[in-house]
Amino acid sequence: MGMGSGIVLFVIGAILSFALNLTVDWIDLVFVGYLLMGAGALIFLISLVLYFSRRQRRTAAGDPVDPYVE
């Protein structure tokens, strides 16, 4: 699961919370929407942290000039 799935979960949760005017007796869709938005935001933030921790820049220590070229 990456950034895209976090965004998708957040959007589905926002639709359930704010856009639907539907009442179901056995489940609270507004609460489920808030849960999905929270899970989507958490997945998005975790994937951002993992993405930027993987992109560590590495530099070579040494002389950049080739000693064999005159």
KELORO-353362 format. One record per residue: residue in one letter; x, z, y of N, C-alpha, C in turn. Coordinates in steps of 0.05 Angstrom, whole numbers, plus 32768, in hexadecimal, padded with zeros to 4 digits. Each point is the difference from the previous one (the first is absolute). Example, Ala and Ser with C-alpha at 12.3 -4.5 7.8 and 13.67 -1.06 7.14 Angstrom:
residues 2
a8108809C7F8E7FEE80008018801280008018s7FF97FF280158010800180187FF1800E8016
//
This chain:
residues 70
m801180007FE97FEF80008017801280008019g7FFA7FEE801180117FFE80187FF080038019m800B7FF480157FF48001801A7FE57FF38001g7FFE7FE97FF27FE77FF180007FE980107FF3s8006800D7FEA7FEB800F7FF27FF780198011g8013800B800F7FF9801680127FEE7FF78016i80057FE8800B7FEF7FF580157FE47FFA7FF4v7FFF7FF57FE87FE77FF97FF47FEF80197FFBl800C80157FF67FF280197FFB7FF5800C801Bf80117FFE80147FF7800B801A7FE87FF0800Bv80017FE67FFE7FEA7FEF800A7FE780057FF0i800280027FE67FE880057FEF7FF4801C8007g8011801380057FF7801A80087FF38000801Ba800A7FF180137FF47FFE801A7FE57FF27FFEi7FFE7FEC7FF07FE67FF37FFC7FEB80137FF4l8009800F7FEC7FED80147FF47FF880168014s8013800880117FFA801680127FF07FF88018f80077FE9800C7FF57FF9801A7FEC7FE98000a80037FED7FEE7FF07FE880027FE680017FEEl8001800E7FEB7FE980017FEE7FEC80158009n7FE77FF980007FEB801380057FEF80027FE7l800C800B7FEB7FF480017FE68001801D7FF6t7FEA80087FF37FFF801B7FF67FFD7FFF7FE1v8012800E7FF3800080027FE37FFD801D7FFAd7FEE80077FED7FFA801C7FFA8018800F7FF3w800E7FF27FEE8014800E7FF0801C7FFF800Bi80057FF28017801B8000800C7FFE7FFD801Ed8012800C800E80017FFE801D80147FEA8007l7FF67FE9800880127FE98005801280048019v7FF780108013801180058017801980107FF8f7FFC80147FEF801680107FF680137FEF7FEFv7FF57FEF7FEF80117FEF7FF080107FED8012g7FF37FF68015800E7FEF80138017800E800Dy7FFC8019800880168010800C801680047FECl7FF980067FE7801580037FEB80107FE77FFDl7FF27FE97FFF800F7FE67FFD80117FFA8018m7FF78007801880107FFB8018801980127FFFg7FFD80197FF7801780127FFE80147FF77FEBa7FF57FF77FE980127FF67FEB800E7FE78009g7FF27FEE800E800C7FE78009801680068014a7FFB801280138015800780138018800D7FF3l7FFB80117FEC8016800D7FF280117FEC7FF1i7FF37FED7FF2800E7FEC7FF180107FEE8013f7FF47FF98017800E7FEF80138019800E800Bl7FFE801A80068017800E800B801680047FEBi7FF880067FE7801480037FEB800E7FE57FFBs7FF27FEA8000800C7FE67FFC80137FF98017l7FF98008801980127FFB8016801980107FFDv7FFE80197FF8801880107FFD80127FF57FEAl7FF47FF87FEA80107FF47FEA800C7FE58008y7FF27FF18010800A7FE68009801980038012f7FFE801380138016800380128017800F7FF3s7FFB80107FEC8017800D7FF2800F7FED7FEEr7FF27FEB7FF7800D7FEB7FF080117FEE8010r7FFA7FFD801A800D7FED80118018800C800Eq8011800E7FF38017800C800C80157FEB8004r800B8000801880157FED8006801B80097FF6r800E7FEE7FF4801A80077FF680157FEE800Dt8015800B800A80157FF1800D801980037FEFa80107FEB8000801980007FF18016800C8012a800E80137FF58016800C800E80197FF07FFBg800D7FF7801480187FF17FFD80037FEB8016d80157FF17FFE80067FEC80147FF07FE67FFBp7FF07FF780137FF07FE87FFB80107FE68000v80198002800880117FE88001800C7FFB7FE5d7FFF7FE77FF7800C7FF97FE6801E7FFE8003p801080107FF1801D80008003800D7FE67FF7y7FF27FF07FF0800D7FE87FF57FFC7FE88012v7FF0800180157FFC7FEA8011801280038018e800E7FEA80078013800180167FF57FF38019
//
